Amino acid sequence: MFASSIGRLRFFLYSVAATVAEIVAIVVCIAGTIGFAGLINSTPGPSRQGMAGVILVMSLAFVLLRGNLAWRRSRDANGRSWILWAYIVFSAIYAVLQAGTMLVIDFGNPDSVPGGLNLLGLSIFGLWVTILVAKPAAGVDIDELTSVFDFDGAVPAPAGGGRMAASAAPSTPRTAAPAAQPIGRPRPAGFGKRGL
């Protein structure tokens, strides 16, 4: 499962699901450690270390999941390895900086939010889009497209199948009706023949 190639649609859906799961996990980490009221009212520094550590471990686990998805997609599209590794390394740096931001952010001071994190996030998004839109190495994989649907059962025959089968059967050759002779002067004979 974690080694098979994935196409564009599955990569997109898996990435969206991983992002939603990571957001939910961050919320659960904050609520399970110091709570949202404790996060907002606490001062930046050591009082938030436990929460930041849990968020860091959880974020790195999601980096591994995203890296696996990107590796499988890049292998399917025969993508460039530097794009894949840049995506994985930037995602890991983002996870570390995100956990560090939880330590230093002061909710009473909007200027305490680092702006470089957003720039790094845009870079990661650009690399993700590059991996997403890469063309498959050998064209479209029909097995990947049809794996979403269940084609294992027998295909039902159409309602008029009997009539179609009867009409498709070879019929006996018919003799052509003689062509009607034109009225008036008789036709001349063909090339190389003399009319009598």
N, C-alpha and C positions, 0 to 999 in steps of 0.2 A: 504493500500500500504506500509506504513512504519512499519507494524507489521507482515507481512507475512514472512515465511521462504524463504530463497534463497539458491540455490545450488552453486556449485563451479564456474561454468561458469558465472553465473550472478554476483556473488560476484567479480570475477576477472574483468569483464567488467565494473561494477559499480565503482570499486576502481580505475581503469585506467581513467574512465571518470571524477571522482572526483579529481584525481591528475592533470589532464590536466586543468580542470576548476579552480582549485586553483592557478596554475601557471599563467593562463590568468588573474585571479583576482588580483594577486600580481602585475603583470605588469600594469594593469589598475590603481591600487592604487598608484603606484609610478608615473605613467604618470599624474594622476589626481591631485596629491598634489604638489610635488616640481619638478617633471620631472626627466628624467635620467641625463640630464646635471647638474641640480641642485644637484642631489644625488652625482654625482661624484665630483663636485667642492666644495660641502659644507664640512664644518668641522664637525667631530663627535660631537654630543651633542644636545643642545636644538633646533637647527635649523631643526632637523629631527623628532622632537617629534610628530608632527601631522601625518606625514607619517607612523611612527612606530605604532601609536595608531590605525590608520585605518587598517593597516596590521594585527595587533593583533586581532581586532574584527572579521575581515574577516577569519583569520586562525582558530579562535575558533569556528566559525560557521561551517567550514569544518571539524573540529574535531568532532562536534556533528553529522554531516552527516556520517563520517567514523565510528564513534562509533555505530550509528544505523545499518549500514551495517554489522559491525562485530558482533553485538549482534544478528541480525537475522541469520547470517551464523552460529554462535556458537550455537544458539538454534536449528537450523536445524541439526547440527552434534552432538548435545549433548556434546559440548566441555567443557573444564574446565573453571570455572569462573575466576580463577586467570590469565589465559592467556588473556582473554577478558579485564579484568580491567587493567592489565599491559599495554596492547596495547592502551587503552583509556587514561590512565594517562601519559604514555610516549609521546603520540601524543600531549596532552595538554601542557606538559613541552616543547616539541619541538616547538610548536607554540609561546610560551612566549619567548623562547630563540632566535627564528628566528626574532621576532620583535625587541628584544633587540640587536641582531647583527646589524640590520640596523642602530641602534643608535651609535654603537661604531666602526664600520668598517671604516678603512681608506684605500681608494682605491689606494693611493700612496704607502702604506706599506703592502706588502703581509703577513707579520707576524702578522698583527692585526686580521686576521681571526681565530676565535677559532676552535680548532680541535675537541673538545668534541662534537660539534654538529653533525659531521659526524659519530662518534661512537654511539650516540643516534639514529641517523637515521638508522644505520645498525641494531640496536636492534629492532627498530619498524618494519623494513622490515622482520626480522626473525620471530617476533610474527605474522605479517600479513601472511607470508607463512604457519605458523603453523595453523592458522585459516582457510586458504584456503584449505589445503590438508586434513583437518580432514574428516573422513568418515562419511556419513550420519548415523543417529541413527538407522533407520529401513531399511537400504539398499538404493537402488536407487529409487527415487520418479519418477514414470513414468509420472505423471502429470506435474512435473517441466521440464522434458525433452521434452515433447510434447507441452508445452505451447509456445515454440518458433514458432512452425508451426501451420497452420490453418487446423485443422481436423474437423471443425464443419460441413462442407458440406458433401453431400452424396459421398461415394466412388464410382467412376465410375466402371462399370462392364468391364471385359476384352473383347476384340473383339470377341474371340471365346467362349463366355459364353454360347451360345445356344448349341453348340456341347458338351461342357463339362457337361452341365446340363443333356443332353440326355444320355451321356455315363455314368453319375453317377447314373442314375435311375436303380433300381433293375431290372435285366433281368429275364426272365422266366427260370426256371431250365431246363437244358438239360439232356437228358439221356446219360450216358456214353456209348461209342461204346464198343462192346464186345472185349475183349483182344484177340489178335491173338494167336492161339495154336502153340506151338513150334513144329518144324519139328523133327521127330526122336522118341525116346522113350518117352512114356507118363510120365507126372510128377507124383510123388507119392502124395498120399493124405496128407492132413494136419495133425497136431498133434492129436493123439487120434482116427484117422479114418483109416480104412483099405481100401486100394484100391480094386476095384472089377475087 
